[in-house]
Structures are given as structure tokens and as C-alpha cells.
């Protein structure tokens, strides 16, 4: 009888461990709930299964190894602000929140998304400065912040985005010089900063970028 009891206890202990391992990281779950609440999730065009069941079934969310790796809520009637807690999604690779009605500043905490490859926030109403912390996103390939109300300078830190291919910052209120550090972006193919208030001289280093195919600088004050 004792051996049966011990075997049963071991089975349920093992089952509980496996169940815990199968759960989504708690910080990911909490960040996703914050995103829903801070962007008026009840009024999204598509919010199927949000807050109702496992994250694996939530509209626009992709899970791998129990972590959130992609959020695609483009053109989905999001209204509000991006919560700081979104920076806890440290395995996130793609964040698509374009063509919505989001506002306020872009959180500095997005610089914690160390695996991020694509950050698409264009065509919203974001204001304030481009976070300096975005320069820490060493895997970033696409940075799309165009058609917002961003102001201030282009951060020097963006020159550290060694894998960046596309930068779209056009149709904002950016001012100051183009940072010379952007001449370090040897993989850059498309650089669109037109329709801003940028000034000063255009760094000669941009003309030496080996993969640059498109550069749009018009409607500035160079």
C-alpha cells in the first residue's frame, strides 16, 4: 500500500511540474492584459478570445515555447497608450500596432525587447521623443515610426542598430541634425525621413552606405 501511495504522489507532483512548464510566462500574460486594458480592447475590431482563455488562442498573438513572440494588431481600432509593461515581453520578435489611434510617448521600456526584429508603430498619434533606448535593439531589422507627432532629434543611439534594413521616420516633427552615427548602418537599404523639420548638413557617411537603395530627405530644412 505504501508503494502505491508514494507512486501516486510522485505522479501528481510530476503532473503539476509539467502543467507549470506548459503555462505562459506570467510576466507575458500580465503585459498582454495591460495592453488590452490600456488600448480599449473591448472596442477593437478583432479581440477574439482575449482575456477568455489561453494566450495561444488570442487574436493576433503568436506563442512559441510558452512566450509571446509576435503581436499583430495593425488597423484594429486600438485607442490609448502602450503600457510600460510591454517591455517585459523579452522574447517578442514582431510588434505590429500600425494604423490605429494610439497616442502618448513611445515607452522607453521597448528598449528591453532584446529579440525584437520589427517595430511597426506608423500612422498613429504618438508624440514626444523617439526613445534613446531603441538603440539597444540589436536584432532590429525594421523601424517604422512614420506619420505620427514625434518631435525632438533622431537619437544618436540608432547608429548601433547593426542589423537594421529599413528606417521610416517620415511625416513627424523631428528637428536637429541627422546623427553621423547612422553612417555605421551598413545593412541599411531604405531610409525615409522626409516631411520633418530636420536641418543642418547631410552627413557624408550616408553616401558610403554599401546597401542603401532608397533615401528620402525632402521637405526638411537642410
DASUL-V930629 format. One record per residue. RES is the residue in one small letter. SS is DSSP state (helix for helix, strand for strand, loop for the rest). PHI is phi in radians with two decimals (none if undefined). OMEGA is omega as a letter, one per 40 degrees, with the letter a starting at -180 (999 if undefined). Layout:
# DASUL-V930629
res = [RES | RES]
ss = [SS | SS]
phi = [PHI | PHI]
omega = [OMEGA | OMEGA]
This chain:
# DASUL-V930629
res = [x | x | x | x | x | x | x | x | x | x | x | x | x | x | x | x | x | x | x | x | x | x | x | x | x | x | x | x | x | x | x | x | x | x | x | x | x | x | x | x | x | x | x | x | x | x | x | x | x | x | x | x | x | x | x | x | x | x | x | x | x | x | x | x | x | x | x | x | x | x | x | x | x | x | x | x | x | x | x | x | x | x | x | x | x | x | x | x | x | x | x | x | x | x | x | x | x | x | x | x | x | x | x | x | x | x | x | x | x | x | x | x | x | x | x | x | x | x | x | x | x | x | x | x | x | x | x | x | x | x | x | x | x | x | x | x | x | x | x | x | x | x | x | x | x | x | x | x | x | x | x | x | x | x | x | x | x | x | x | x | x | x | x | x | x | x | x | x | x | x | x | x | x | x | x | x | x | x | x | x | x | x | x | x | x | x | x | x | x | x | x | x | x | x | x | x | x | x | x | x | x | x | x | x | x | x | x | x | x | x | x | x | x | x | x | x | x | x | x | x | x | x]
ss = [loop | helix | helix | helix | helix | helix | helix | helix | helix | helix | helix | helix | helix | helix | helix | helix | helix | helix | helix | helix | helix | helix | loop | loop | loop | helix | helix | helix | helix | helix | helix | helix | helix | helix | helix | helix | helix | helix | loop | loop | helix | helix | helix | loop | loop | loop | loop | loop | loop | loop | loop | loop | loop | loop | helix | helix | helix | loop | loop | loop | strand | strand | strand | strand | loop | loop | strand | strand | strand | strand | strand | strand | loop | loop | loop | loop | loop | loop | strand | strand | loop | loop | loop | helix | helix | helix | helix | helix | loop | loop | loop | loop | loop | strand | strand | strand | loop | loop | loop | loop | strand | strand | strand | strand | loop | loop | loop | helix | helix | helix | helix | helix | loop | loop | loop | loop | loop | strand | strand | strand | loop | loop | loop | loop | strand | strand | strand | strand | loop | loop | loop | helix | helix | helix | helix | helix | loop | loop | loop | loop | loop | strand | strand | strand | loop | loop | loop | loop | strand | strand | strand | strand | loop | loop | loop | helix | helix | helix | helix | helix | loop | loop | loop | loop | loop | strand | strand | strand | loop | loop | loop | loop | strand | strand | strand | strand | loop | loop | loop | helix | helix | helix | helix | helix | loop | loop | loop | loop | loop | strand | strand | strand | loop | loop | loop | loop | strand | strand | strand | loop | loop | loop | loop | helix | helix | helix | helix | helix | loop | loop | loop | loop | loop | strand | strand | strand | loop | loop | loop | loop | strand | loop]
phi = [none | -1.06 | -1.13 | -1.18 | -1.12 | -1.08 | -1.11 | -1.18 | -1.07 | -1.07 | -1.08 | -1.21 | -1.11 | -1.09 | -1.08 | -1.15 | -1.11 | -1.11 | -1.11 | -1.06 | -1.11 | -1.41 | -1.40 | -1.17 | -0.85 | -1.02 | -1.11 | -1.15 | -1.05 | -1.14 | -1.12 | -1.19 | -1.12 | -1.06 | -1.06 | -1.06 | -1.23 | -1.49 | -2.16 | 1.02 | -0.97 | -1.11 | -1.82 | -1.08 | -1.12 | -2.29 | -2.39 | -0.96 | 1.27 | -1.11 | 1.16 | -1.89 | -2.74 | -1.08 | -1.02 | -1.05 | -1.83 | -1.29 | -0.99 | 1.39 | -1.97 | -2.04 | -2.01 | -2.50 | 0.91 | 1.15 | -2.22 | -1.33 | -1.98 | -2.64 | -2.24 | -2.19 | -2.20 | -1.01 | 0.85 | -2.26 | 1.11 | -1.30 | -2.43 | 2.43 | -2.28 | -1.38 | -1.28 | -1.01 | -1.13 | -1.10 | -1.18 | -1.45 | -1.46 | -1.25 | -1.85 | -1.16 | -1.90 | -2.40 | -2.23 | -2.00 | -2.24 | -1.29 | 1.01 | -2.26 | -2.20 | -1.40 | -2.45 | 1.31 | -1.35 | -1.33 | -1.09 | -1.04 | -1.11 | -1.11 | -1.18 | -1.49 | -1.41 | -1.14 | -1.77 | -1.15 | -1.91 | -2.40 | -2.09 | -2.08 | -2.19 | -1.18 | 1.02 | -2.27 | -2.29 | -1.13 | -2.26 | 1.37 | -1.53 | -1.23 | -1.04 | -1.05 | -1.13 | -1.10 | -1.16 | -1.48 | -1.46 | -1.18 | -1.65 | -1.14 | -1.93 | -2.36 | -2.12 | -2.17 | -2.17 | -1.20 | 1.02 | -2.32 | -2.14 | -1.18 | -2.35 | 1.41 | -1.65 | -1.31 | -1.08 | -1.00 | -1.10 | -1.11 | -1.19 | -1.64 | -1.40 | -1.16 | -1.89 | -1.20 | -1.99 | -2.22 | -2.20 | -2.15 | -2.17 | -1.21 | 1.01 | -2.25 | -2.20 | -1.22 | -2.37 | 1.48 | -1.53 | -1.32 | -1.07 | -1.08 | -1.09 | -1.16 | -1.21 | -1.54 | -1.49 | -1.22 | -1.68 | -1.11 | -1.97 | -2.35 | -2.31 | -2.08 | -2.26 | -1.16 | 1.05 | -2.34 | -2.20 | -1.23 | -2.54 | 1.43 | -1.61 | -1.49 | -1.01 | -1.08 | -1.09 | -1.12 | -1.26 | -1.82 | -1.19 | -1.21 | -1.95 | -1.16 | -1.95 | -2.32 | -2.40 | -2.12 | -2.11 | -1.14 | 1.02 | -2.24 | -2.23 | -1.16]
omega = [a | a | i | a | i | i | i | i | i | a | a | i | i | i | a | i | a | i | i | a | a | a | i | i | a | a | i | a | a | i | a | i | i | i | i | a | a | a | i | a | a | a | i | i | i | i | a | i | i | i | a | a | a | a | a | a | a | a | i | a | i | a | i | a | i | i | i | i | a | i | i | i | i | i | a | i | i | a | a | a | i | i | i | a | i | i | i | a | a | i | a | a | a | i | a | i | a | i | i | a | i | a | a | i | i | a | i | a | i | i | i | a | a | a | a | i | a | i | a | a | a | i | i | i | i | i | a | a | i | a | i | a | i | i | i | a | a | i | a | i | a | i | a | a | a | i | i | i | a | a | a | a | i | a | i | a | a | i | i | a | a | a | a | i | a | i | i | a | a | i | i | i | a | a | a | a | i | a | i | a | i | i | i | a | a | i | a | i | a | a | a | a | a | i | i | i | a | a | a | a | i | a | i | a | i | a | a | i | a | a | a | a | a | i | a | a | a | i | i | a | i | 999]
